[in-house]
């Protein structure tokens, strides 16, 4: 966890003393971006952890034939785990997308503040339009995993649900 050099201003504190300065607004916008980023990262971490757990459970169920239960457990449990993985992924996807939408809105506000206040140019890496476009491109490329990983999980769980029926079709 990164500790900021100075604590970001609290919204009530900024509003209480009247019109906030450009530096206070910049600090506030960045604290909101940081908060949303940490929230999205937490959601992604929870999704990845749940998927890892379910893949382990799925693989164990696929190899877990016993004489007592026979192969019927291998045809029953893996599709149920696949359904659970599919549903968990579907539930996580809107939260991840909403988090990135909020980050984009805060980034837009920060960008507008930089345009309105040239004295804040020292506090950005995108000093020119070309630099700003390059930063936006890198941010889009960085978000690609967060947006595409759930879709990959949905496809994988769909395939995983069908595998037991294919392997044990002779039952």
PyMOL commands that set and color helices and strands:
alter all, ss='L'
color gray80, all
select helices_A, chain A and resi 11-16+22-63+72-116+118-123+129-167
alter helices_A, ss='H'
color red, helices_A
deselect
rebuild
show_as cartoon
